[in-house]
């Protein structure tokens, strides 16, 4: 799988779409994240992914994962973090799903 989408339901009931794509790393960073016009959220996305990868038994660093959101969540929202982790794991083949994924839940 080279691209996946994971949805997350925000506190106001709206949804956000997290897209992850995988490509050869070729000397680039292992993960690149961006949120619509919000560098702080992009940095938090990257931190969440890197911390979650520490829980994996094995990590293959040959690919770069590029993760983006269709819009930036509100400042107090955290439910999107699970969607980011699941998108990263789905695109790398670490986790599998039989159908579309909707992440509902945050992390601490």
Buried (B, 14 or more C-beta within 10 A) or exposed (E): EEEBBBBBBBEEEEBBBBBBBBBEBEEEEBBBBBBEEBEEBBEBBBBBBEEBBEEEEEEEEEBBBBBBBEBBBEEEBBBBBBBBBBBBBBBBEBBEEEEEBEBEEEEE
